[in-house]
Amino acid sequence: MTGVTLNKALKRYGQVQVIHGVDLEIEHGEFCVFVGPSGCGKSTLLRMIAGLEETTDGTIQIGERDVTRLDPAKRGVAMVFQTYALYPHMTVEENMGFGLRMNGVAKSEIREKVARASEILKLDTYLKRKPKALSGGQRQRVAIGRAIVRGPEVFLFDEPLSNLDAELRVEMRVEIARLHQEIGATMIYVTHDQVEAMTMADKIVVLRDGRIEQVGAPLDLYRDPDNRFVAGFIGSPSMNFLDCDVVDGRLRHAAFEEDVASPVPVPAGMVRVTLGIRPEHLQITHETPILDVDLTEALGGVSYAYLMSPAGDRLIVEERGDVRSKEGEKVGLSFYTERAMLFDIETGARLRA
């Protein structure tokens, strides 16, 4: 069983600490995604697991082995980078088998492993082509194939789809998810795109400033975030946030004609809180039109209306059906209390019942 365990993993460059004592357990066969904004430390953490960055303190285990101080080549991992890094003068077959050839593996074994990987990745008809004769998606599949032939214990992906256009990204997401199902290996994937994280992961690790904010299954993080940062980062479009006054246990904001019920009891002495509501849990009404429809995005089966409250807060509302809001009109707003969330306005921590 080959999982990955980080125990108080820490990374420091001189006096600057960028990874702050990360504890994490990734089970054998899991597809784990590191997600977070640029500069949060997700690629650094991946490179520490790969051995491309030295771990300042703490330990990293792959399976039962402590690999913290091992050379990258001895860790049993294979990495797929953002850039394809293919040799332009070599064919697909030669690129995929190059690492094995450098390690002195027999030609017959190389051919067998390359044939197997190319079959999995639907590259068997392209083996004699050179990279310049391939599309971006095909080149990335060759890079993944090069990792597969090594037979690693753990696959590491560092934003492998960033250089692809939107259509190819969707196609490659499906390809990588299918690959994971087929070979069942442990995979760790870094992305800043939370849509990729939601659609591909068994487990998501949300990072901010070198620390883990929350770990969990995609829908668990979406439905039950621990804090405002996770609630706002997971979900597209993002969750709406309104800073409300607390009056007699109810919430007051200019976006609502009357004070509204709080989704959970507000702690005694707390006079202001942040109300969080996802776009699909808001509903446009026409009874008390106090918000301006600033912009609408019609995407076919769904539209997004961008509203402006009298207090200057922007809200996004998901609309379905044949009747949609129009730019320039005034509307009212209601929400499903049981689906809303409450956050501490100072710390961002979730307030629970």
N, C-alpha and C positions, 0 to 999 in steps of 0.2 A: 504494500500500500504506500503510495507516494504522494503525500500531502506536503504542504509548506507551512512552517511555524516560525513566526517572528516573536522574539521575546525581548522586550525593551530595546528594540533596535533604534539606534541613534546615529545621526550623521552630522558631522561638524566640519566646516571649512574654516580653519583658523579659529577665530573667536565667534564665528557666526554659526549658529545651530539651525539646521534646516529640517531635520527629522527628529521628532521629540519623543523618544521612548515608545515606539509603536509595538503594541501587542496584537497579534493577529494569527488566527488558525484557518488555513485553507484545506479543506478535506480532499482526499484522493478523488480525482475525477470531476471536481467542481470547475465550473467556469466562473472565475472571480474577476470582477471589473473594478479597477481603481478609477474613480471619477472625481473631478473637482476643477476649480478654475485654474487658469494658467498660474504657475508659480506655487502651487499648493504642495509640491513634493512627490507627485505620483510617479513621474518618470525616474526621479532619483531613487525612490523606494524599489522600483522594478530593477533598476541597474544594480542596486545593492544585492538583490536576490540573485541576479545574474553573475555577480562578482566583478562587474565593470566599475563599480564604485566601492571603495573600501568602507566597511562598517566600523564606525568609530567606537561604538560600545554596543553591548547586547549580543544576542546570538540569532543565527538563521539556521533552521534545520530543513532539509529536504528528505522526506521519509524519516528514517532513524538516524541519518548522518548529520553531524554538525558541520556545515559547509562555510561557516563564517569566514575562515581564513583560507579556504581552498581556492586554487586557480579556477577561472571560469570554465576551462576545458574539462575540469574534473567534477563539475557539479551536476552533470546530467541534465542540463537545460539547453534549449535551443531558442534563439531570439529572432523575431521578425521585426524589422525596423520600419520607420515611416518611409524612408527611401528604399527602393528595391535592392540596391547594391548588387546588381548583376554584372557579370563580366561581358562586355559588349561583343567580344570576339569569339565567345563560346556559344554553342547551341544550348537550347533548353536542357537537353539531356546532360550535357557537360557541366552546366551550371549547377544542376541539382545534385550531381554526383561528385562535385569537386572536393568537398570536405572529406568524403570517404576516401577518395583517391589520395589525398594528402596524408591520410592516416594509414595508408598501405593496405586498405581493404581489397580483397580479390575482385577482379573485373566482373566475374560472373555474379558475385554477390551485389556489387554496385548496380549492375543491370537489373537484377531482380528487384532491388529496393526502389530504384528509380521507376521501374515499370509499375510497381504497386502504388507508389505515390502519385504518379501521373494518371493512373486509373481513378484514384480517389478524387483528384482535382480536375478531372476531365481535360487533361493536357496530353493524352496519348497521341493525338494527331498533330501535335506541335513540337515534338521532341527534337526534330532536326532544324527548327527555325532558330534564328538568333533574336535577341531581345528587341532590336529595332523593328522587327516584323510582327510584334505583338502589341495588343492594346494594353492600357494601364492596368486593367483588371487581370489580364493574363500574366503580366509581369509580376503582379503581386502574388498570384497563385504559384508562380515559379519560386518566388522567395519563400512562400509557405512550404512548398514541396521540398526545398533544400533543407528546411528544418525537419520535415517529417522523415526523410531518409536517414537521419542521424539516430532515429529511435529514442528521443529524449524522454526523461521521466516527467519533465515539466516544459510546457510551451510558454514563452513570454512574448507578448505582442505590445509594441510601443507605438501607439497611434498609427496602425498600419494602413488606415483608409483615408488619412488626411489629404493625400495628394490626388484622390480620385474625385470625379464629378459626382453630382448627387445621385444619378441613376446607378452608376457603378458602385457607389457606397452601399446602396440598398442591396444590390446583387451580391456584393462581397460579404455583407453581414449574414445573408442567408447561407453563403458558401461556408463561412467559418463556423456558424452554428451547426450546420450539417456535418462538417468535419469533426466537430467535438462529439456529436452523437455517434459517429461512426467509429472513431478510434478510442473514445472514452478516456483520454489523457487529462491530467490536470492542466488547466490553462489560466494564465493571468494576463489580463488585457487592460491596457491604459488608454483612456480617452478623455477628452474634455466635453464630448458630446453625450449629454445624458439620454438622448434617444437611443444611441447605440447601447448604452449601459442597460436601459430598461428592456430592450428587445433581445439582448443576447445573454445576460447574466443569470447564473443561479444565485450568486451572491454579489452584492454591490458594497464597496468600501468607499464611503464619502470622506474625502480629505479636505482639510483647510489649514493652511499655514503649517504644514508638516505634522498635523495631528489628525487622528481619526475622529470624525464627528459622529458617525453612526455606521453600523454594519448590519446588513439584512437582505432578505429577498426583495426583488424590485417592487412588487406590489405592497409589501410590508412598509417599505420606506415611503412609498407614495401615500398610503392610507394612514400611516401612524408615525410621522416624523418626530424625532425627539426635540428638535429646536427649529427656530425660524430659518436658519441657514439651509438645513436639509429640506424643509418644506418648500423654500423658494427655489432651490437648485433642482430638485427632482420634480419633473412635470413640465410639459410644454403645451400651451403657454404657461408661464409661471403662476404660482398662487398669488392672489390679490391680498394685500395687507393694508389694514386701516387702523390707525392709532385712535382709540376711542376713550372717552371719559366714562368712568363708572359712576352711575347715579342710582342709588338705592338697589344695587345688585344688577342693574340693567346697563346696556351699552348705548352711548350717545355719540352719533357722528352725523355730519352734514349730509352724508349720502342717503340717510334714512329720515323719513318725515317724523317718525316717532322713535323713542328709545326702544331698542330691540332686546330680546331675551339673550342672555349669555349662554353659550354652549356648555359651559361648566361653571360651577360656583367660583366667584372671584375671591381670592384670599382677603381676609379682613385687613383694612388699612391700605389696600392697593387702589389708587384713584385713577390710574391710566393703564390700559393694556393694549396689546395689538391683536386685532381680530384677523384671522386668516381664512380665506374662502377661495376654493378653486373655481375657475371660470365655468365649469359645468354645473356647479352648485349654486350659481346666481341665476336669478330669473328677472327678466325685464317685464315691467308692468306699465300701464298707462293711466293708473288711478291718481298718482301724485307725481307729475312730471317735474323733477327738480334736477335731473342730471342731463348734460348735453352729450349727444352722440357725436364724438369727434371724428371717428373713422370706422369704416366697416371693411372687413376682409371676407369676401365670399370665396369659399374653397370647394364649392359643390355641395356635398351632403351636410356640411357644417359651415357656419360663419362665425366670425369673431367680431363683436362690437366693442370698440374702445370708447369708454365713457369718461367724462370729466365731472367730478363732484363740485359743488359750490366752494369747497375748501381747497380745491386744486389737486385732489387725489385722482389718479388715473386708474380705472378698473377695466378688466377684460371679461366679457361675458360670452359664453358659448351659446349659439342659437342653432336650432334645428327646425325642420319643418318648412312650410312654404312662406310663412310670414316672417320677414326679417326686418331689423331696424334699419333706418336710413340716416345717412349723415345729415347733421343739422337739426334733427328733431330732438325734442325733450322727452325723457322717459323717467319712470320710477324704477325702484329696485327692491327685490325681496330675496331672501336666501333660505336654504334648508338648514335650520339651526343645528340639527343633529349631525350635519356633515361639516360644520365650521369648526375652527380650532382657535385656541387662545394662547398667546405667548406673553411672557414677561417682557415689558417694553424696554427694560434696561439690559437684561442678560440674553434675551432671545430664547430662553428655555421654555419648553412647552408646559402649559398649565393643564393639569389633568384632574378629572373628577376624584 
